[in-house]
Amino acid sequence: MPNDFFPYNRNEDHALFLLLKKRDKEAFSMIYQKYHRYLYALALKYLKNPDAAEDAVQHVFVKLWESTAKINIEINLKNYLYTMTKNYILNTIRDRKEEVSIHYVNAQADGEGEDILKKIEEEQLTELLYEQIDLLPPQKKEVCLRKLKTSDSNQQIADKMGISIHTVKSHYQEALKILRSYFQQIKTILL
């Protein structure tokens, strides 16, 4: 999904991430250049302090460098960095509650900016979901896409695919199990 506010090329990020896993400093530098400004803007919005925002970004990139070799699943780099930054901000707010919580509440009250960030987060999650659906076996993938994109009943999907309704239900349940497992792994890594 193209997004002017947060440009993204999945193949480029994937290649950079693979190089980063091999401890490639140039790839790390490219990732830093690509995402630093966006992550800084995100942190500044909530922390309302340029030094604290820069600390947040530095922390995220240090953690990325330190933990990349341990990540064994396919990740969406921009979602990973965004979530790491948001978690750091929330931890900072928790740790320095008096000083930062007012800024966070004010940022939440800023409807337009929050709407943009919420929309970006929703788009990122949707994109990640569709990327993972695309990796499913063909019939599971087709069942999931039909369930998401149409209002067809299980029987209608079965008729269109030429399979039994039981097979449709089975494929969908198995696909959901795979997708839940993937998102649980992402959640575990990011927290």
N, C-alpha and C positions, 0 to 999 in steps of 0.2 A: 504494500500500500504506500504510494508515494506520499510524502509529507514535507511541505516546504519548511516547516519549523524544525524538523529533525530528519535531515536527509539520511537515507539508509540504502545500502546495497548489500543484500544478504550474502551473495557470493564473495564479495570483497571482504566483508567482516569475517566470514568463515575462513577464508584463506589467511587473514591476519591472525585470527585466533589459533589456527593450526601452527603458524610460525611462532606465535607467542608461547604455545605449549613447549616448543623446542628452545625456549629462552632467547628468542631473537629480539635483540634490543631495538633494532630498526622497526620491527613490527609494533613493538610496544610504543615507540615514539609516534608512529603513524596513528595508532589508536588514541593516544593522548591528544594529538593535534586534532583529530576528528571529533572527539567527544568532550574535551575539556570545557569549552565555552558553554555548551548546553548544560553540563552537570553543574558548572559554577552558577549559572543563572538559576537553576533549580534550587541549589543550596542557598543562594542569596535571597531568593524569594521567601524562604521560610526562616532563615536564621537572621536576616536583616543586618548582617555584619560581614563586610568584605573579607576580613581575616578569618572569621569562622567558616565562611563559605569556601575560601581557598583551602583551609585545613580539611574540610570535608572532602573536597575533590582530591587532595593529596592522599588522604587516608584511603579513599576508594581505589586509586591507582596503585598505591603500595600493596593493598590487599589483593588486587587483581594480579600483580606480579608474583606475589607470594603464593597465591592459591591456584593459579592457572594449571600447574602441573597435576594437581589433585583432581581436577574436574574430569570425570570419565564419561560424561554424557554430552550429547550435542546440545549446545546452548545458543541462544539468540543473544549476541554480544550487547546490542543496545539495550535489550530488556534487562540483562544481567547488570550492566552498569547503572541503569536507572534505578533498579531495585536496591542495589548496594547503596547508592547515594541516599535514597529515601530512608532506608533502614538506619544509616548513619545519622541522618537528620533526626529521626525519631528517638534514637538512643541519646543523641546530644540533648534533645529537649527533655528527655527523662532525667538525664544526669545534671543538667543545669536548668532545672524546671523554672525557677523564678525569672531568670534572665531571658530565656528563650521562648517560653510558652506563650507569652503575650504576642511575640512576633509571629509565632505559628498560627495563633488564633486570628490575628489580623490578616495574615496571608490567606487563611481559609475564608475569611469574610470577603476577600477580594474576588468576587464572583467571576469576573471575566478571565482573570489569570488562572484561577482554579479550574474553570471550565476547560480551558485549553489543555492544562496538564491532565485533567481527568480524561479528556478526549484522546490525548496521546497515549495514556496508559491503556485505555480500552482498545485503541487501535493496535497497540503492541500485543496485548493479550489475544486479540482476535487473530492477528497475524501469526503469532506463535501457535495458536490452536490449529489453524489451517496448515501450517508447516508440518505439524506433527500428524495431522490427518493424512497429509500427502505421503507420509512414510509408512502408513498402514498397508497391509496386504490389499490387493485390488478390490475384492468384494466388500471387505470391512470398510474400506475407503469410500466406495460407492454408496453403501448403506448410510454411512455417517453424513456424507454430502447431501444425499436425498433428504435425510431427516432434518438437516440444518437449513437447507435452501428451499424446500417445498413443504407444503402442508399435507403431503401424501400420508395415508395411513400405512401401517405395516403391510396390510393386504395389498394395497396399491403398489407399494414398493416391490413386494414379492412378485406380483403379476408383471410389472415392468422389467424386472431383472430375470424372470423365469426361474425363481427359486421358491421354496416353501416359506410360509409365514414364520415357521419355527426357525428356519435358517436366518431370516432377517433379524429376528429377535436375538438369536445367538450371536450373530456378527456384531450387532449394535452393543450388546452387553460386553462382549470381549473387547471391542474397540474402546468403550468407555473405561474399562479396567486398565487398558494400556495407557490411555491418555491421563487418567487419574494418577497412575504410577509415575509417569513422566513429570507431571506438574508437582507431585509430592517430592520428587528428587530435586527439582529446581528450588522448591521452597526450602528444603533441607540445606542445600548449598548456600542459599542467600541469607539464611538466618544465623 
